[in-house]
Amino acid sequence: MTATETKTLTETATLKPWKLILENDDQLIYDHVIESVVRIIPRSELSLEQAEAKVLEAHERGCSILLVTHFERAEFLKDLFASCIPPIPTRIEAD
């Protein structure tokens, strides 16, 4: 393994986790939110049943953690939700 490969593996392993949080919005249609979550987050990370449970949790409690990932990906996913029509409110927080 080269020094560059070692550095890259070390950097990847030390990325701080960030939470992507779905926020409730009573103005949005429930099915639109579920369809958007399933479309944006790969099924290997969040199944349809899990997506439905997360959306219901956000509706009942005000928010729900969709997933935990590194900052750049969390920010990218947040932007994808913001680009939905109508936009799906999400935020990111350090874990």
C-alpha positions in Angstrom: 0.0 0.0 0.0 1.4 3.4 -1.0 1.6 6.4 1.4 -1.2 8.1 -0.6 -3.5 5.1 -0.3 -2.8 5.0 3.4 -3.5 8.7 3.8 -6.8 8.3 1.9 -7.9 5.4 4.0 -7.1 7.3 7.2 -9.0 10.4 6.0 -12.0 8.3 5.1 -12.0 6.5 8.4 -11.8 9.7 10.4 -14.6 11.6 8.7 -17.0 12.8 11.3 -20.6 11.6 11.0 -23.4 13.9 10.2 -27.1 13.3 10.6 -29.5 14.0 7.8 -32.8 14.9 9.5 -36.2 15.1 7.9 -38.4 17.8 9.3 -42.2 17.7 9.4 -44.1 20.0 7.1 -47.9 19.7 7.5 -48.4 21.4 4.1 -46.7 18.5 2.2 -48.5 15.4 0.9 -47.4 12.3 2.8 -47.0 10.2 -0.3 -44.8 12.9 -1.9 -42.4 12.9 1.0 -42.2 9.0 1.0 -41.6 8.9 -2.7 -38.9 11.6 -2.5 -37.1 9.8 0.4 -37.2 6.5 -1.5 -36.0 8.2 -4.7 -33.1 10.1 -3.1 -31.8 7.6 -0.5 -30.7 4.2 -2.0 -32.8 1.2 -0.9 -29.7 -0.5 0.3 -29.6 2.2 3.1 -33.3 2.7 3.7 -36.1 0.4 2.6 -39.6 1.5 1.6 -40.9 0.3 5.0 -38.1 2.2 6.8 -38.8 5.3 4.7 -42.5 5.1 5.6 -41.6 4.8 9.3 -39.2 7.7 9.2 -41.8 10.0 7.5 -44.4 9.0 10.1 -42.0 9.7 12.9 -41.2 13.1 11.5 -44.9 13.8 11.2 -45.6 12.7 14.8 -42.5 14.0 16.5 -41.5 16.9 14.3 -38.3 15.3 12.9 -36.6 12.0 12.1 -33.0 11.0 11.4 -33.0 9.6 7.9 -29.3 8.5 8.0 -25.9 9.3 9.3 -23.1 9.9 6.8 -20.1 12.2 6.2 -20.7 15.9 5.8 -20.4 16.3 2.1 -22.9 13.5 1.4 -25.3 14.8 4.0 -25.1 18.3 2.5 -25.6 16.9 -1.0 -28.7 14.9 0.1 -30.1 17.9 1.9 -29.7 19.9 -1.4 -31.5 17.1 -3.3 -34.5 17.3 -0.9 -34.5 21.0 -1.2 -34.7 20.7 -5.0 -37.9 18.6 -4.9 -41.1 20.3 -6.0 -42.4 21.2 -3.5 -39.2 21.1 -1.4 -38.8 18.6 1.4 -37.4 20.3 4.6 -34.3 18.6 5.9 -31.3 19.7 8.0 -27.9 18.3 8.9 -26.3 18.1 12.3 -23.1 16.8 13.6 -23.6 13.4 15.2 
